[in-house]
Amino acid sequence: MTEESNALTPPLSAASIKAVIAQFLTDRLQPKLEKLGEEDSEQRAVLRAGYAPKTWIADAARRVAQIQQVTHAIKYTHPDARGSSLYSAGNPHAADSEVGTHTLGTALAADVVGNAAALDVYKFLNLRIGERSLLDLAVADVPMLATAFSEDTEEAHAWMTAFATLAQAKSETASHKLAKQVYWPLGDGNYHLLAPLFPTSLVHGVWKTVREDGFSDEAKAAREARKAGVAHPHGVHEYPELAIQSFGGTKPQNISQLNSERYGENYLLPALPPNWQSPAIRPPFAVNSVFDRIFGNRPRVRQLVPILRTFLESVAQHNNVRIRDKRAELTGYLCDEALLYGAEQRDAVETGELAAGWTLDEFCQLNRAEQLWLDPLRGHSDPDFARDYERNEWPGEICRRFGNWLNARLSTERTPMSAIEAEHWRGVLEKEMRLLRRELADHE
């Protein structure tokens, strides 16, 4: 906190508490007085008497039993549900990867349920003096709050005790016929009855984030900057296919205080699997080998080959376990891509995207080994093809072609993949591709 903000924040004292309370009551009284004419002196006097601090606080301490501070509320399931709502800051032992009320931390905004006519009591208890609210002071039994409430110490502490119960359940924990209930089997005919509650505090955190990302001045400025093609420090956040669930109709305050602040809105993010549109599988026509150019143009392969090449250049004069392990790891990723490419071609036949026997097309110039690899179902109608497939010689040829292709891509002035060096590399590569050869045979 800065020195300037400290100067603006009144120190905690009975006088500062009284001043905040007096301002709150004046702000609530004044609109009611303005609705009355000057001639309604009797009604004006009744109003002023009702808003005298001691009178109003005594009434609020009586009405606080009609509301409860919660984080999980039952009335969102059905407005007539009468079961228990709960206050819980979440499970502190939950993993960071799990989203729940525990992820809100100090940003947790408590909700209030109960009689909507008594929500003014919560607003009163939410008044802040410095960093603490009146509710905080009541729960902590701060003597200065008692002094501010009443000269009668016993009376003041009775009010504080009543206010401190705001987060406590008003009756025994119970569900309701209009609430959600799940019978969870335990075996031997036993079960737990689970009653899921609406996580209103967590929902409020999400709602505020979406609203700020959509309607704050910073968000609007960022979108304008994007239209103009310039950078903006805030950035743009978008939530496609967002749905809005409404609670409470025209009276959202009848559900809860935070529901009223959210205008009855609950944002629903799309919880659907991605609608993935894979590119169409095209048969590798007009090439003798898929390793000529088709395989090397796969995005992941284009990414991995330069990484492996750069790594080999950086360790050209060295050889140890770490280097060999890293080289095997990168080569393994490329072998995985080869396996994936073959699987995609074969799956396209099984799904009907490609016809079995597509390698018989006049435009197919693939070598025999790659035909056997990519179009195995052709053997169902071609006995010679089936016989060549069963000989199981083609996986070795696929590995040889893969090795030649990779050698050519990795060859640089510092790491020439030819002559003695190339033979050494091919020997290492052959050892690392044994798994690929076995997997090729196993997958067919």
Rosetta blueprint (number, residue, H / E / L):
1 M L
2 T L
3 E H
4 E H
5 S H
6 N H
7 A H
8 L H
9 T L
10 P L
11 P L
12 L L
13 S L
14 A H
15 A H
16 S H
17 I H
18 K H
19 A H
20 V H
21 I H
22 A H
23 Q H
24 F H
25 L H
26 T H
27 D H
28 R H
29 L H
30 Q H
31 P H
32 K H
33 L H
34 E H
35 K L
36 L L
37 G L
38 E L
39 E L
40 D L
41 S H
42 E H
43 Q H
44 R H
45 A H
46 V H
47 L H
48 R H
49 A H
50 G H
51 Y L
52 A L
53 P H
54 K H
55 T H
56 W H
57 I H
58 A H
59 D H
60 A H
61 A H
62 R H
63 R H
64 V H
65 A H
66 Q H
67 I E
68 Q E
69 Q E
70 V E
71 T L
72 H E
73 A E
74 I L
75 K L
76 Y L
77 T L
78 H L
79 P L
80 D L
81 A L
82 R L
83 G L
84 S L
85 S L
86 L E
87 Y L
88 S L
89 A L
90 G L
91 N L
92 P L
93 H L
94 A L
95 A L
96 D L
97 S L
98 E L
99 V L
100 G L
101 T H
102 H H
103 T H
104 L H
105 G H
106 T H
107 A H
108 L L
109 A L
110 A L
111 D E
112 V E
113 V E
114 G E
115 N L
116 A H
117 A H
118 A H
119 L H
120 D H
121 V H
122 Y H
123 K H
124 F H
125 L H
126 N L
127 L L
128 R E
129 I E
130 G L
131 E L
132 R E
133 S E
134 L H
135 L H
136 D H
137 L H
138 A H
139 V H
140 A L
141 D L
142 V L
143 P H
144 M H
145 L H
146 A H
147 T H
148 A H
149 F H
150 S L
151 E L
152 D L
153 T H
154 E H
155 E H
156 A H
157 H H
158 A H
159 W H
160 M H
161 T H
162 A H
163 F H
164 A H
165 T L
166 L L
167 A L
168 Q L
169 A L
170 K L
171 S L
172 E L
173 T L
174 A L
175 S L
176 H L
177 K L
178 L L
179 A L
180 K L
181 Q L
182 V E
183 Y E
184 W E
185 P E
186 L E
187 G E
188 D L
189 G L
190 N E
191 Y E
192 H E
193 L E
194 L E
195 A L
196 P L
197 L L
198 F E
199 P L
200 T H
201 S H
202 L H
203 V H
204 H H
205 G H
206 V H
207 W H
208 K H
209 T H
210 V H
211 R H
212 E H
213 D H
214 G H
215 F H
216 S L
217 D H
218 E H
219 A H
220 K H
221 A H
222 A H
223 R H
224 E H
225 A H
226 R H
227 K H
228 A H
229 G L
230 V L
231 A L
232 H L
233 P L
234 H L
235 G L
236 V L
237 H L
238 E L
239 Y L
240 P L
241 E L
242 L L
243 A E
244 I E
245 Q E
246 S E
247 F L
248 G L
249 G L
250 T L
251 K L
252 P H
253 Q H
254 N H
255 I L
256 S L
257 Q H
258 L H
259 N H
260 S H
261 E H
262 R L
263 Y L
264 G L
265 E E
266 N E
267 Y E
268 L E
269 L L
270 P L
271 A L
272 L L
273 P L
274 P L
275 N L
276 W L
277 Q L
278 S L
279 P L
280 A L
281 I L
282 R L
283 P L
284 P L
285 F L
286 A L
287 V L
288 N L
289 S L
290 V L
291 F L
292 D L
293 R L
294 I L
295 F H
296 G H
297 N H
298 R L
299 P H
300 R H
301 V H
302 R H
303 Q H
304 L H
305 V H
306 P H
307 I H
308 L H
309 R H
310 T H
311 F H
312 L H
313 E H
314 S H
315 V L
316 A L
317 Q L
318 H L
319 N L
320 N L
321 V H
322 R H
323 I H
324 R H
325 D H
326 K H
327 R H
328 A H
329 E H
330 L H
331 T H
332 G H
333 Y H
334 L H
335 C H
336 D H
337 E H
338 A H
339 L H
340 L H
341 Y H
342 G H
343 A H
344 E H
345 Q H
346 R H
347 D H
348 A H
349 V H
350 E H
351 T L
352 G L
353 E L
354 L L
355 A L
356 A L
357 G L
358 W H
359 T H
360 L H
361 D L
362 E L
363 F L
364 C L
365 Q L
366 L L
367 N L
368 R H
369 A H
370 E H
371 Q H
372 L H
373 W H
374 L H
375 D L
376 P H
377 L H
378 R H
379 G H
380 H H
381 S L
382 D L
383 P H
384 D H
385 F H
386 A H
387 R H
388 D H
389 Y H
390 E H
391 R H
392 N L
393 E L
394 W H
395 P H
396 G H
397 E H
398 I H
399 C H
400 R H
401 R H
402 F H
403 G H
404 N H
405 W H
406 L H
407 N H
408 A H
409 R H
410 L H
411 S L
412 T L
413 E L
414 R L
415 T L
416 P L
417 M L
418 S L
419 A H
420 I H
421 E H
422 A H
423 E H
424 H H
425 W H
426 R H
427 G H
428 V H
429 L H
430 E H
431 K H
432 E H
433 M L
434 R H
435 L H
436 L H
437 R H
438 R H
439 E H
440 L H
441 A H
442 D H
443 H H
444 E L
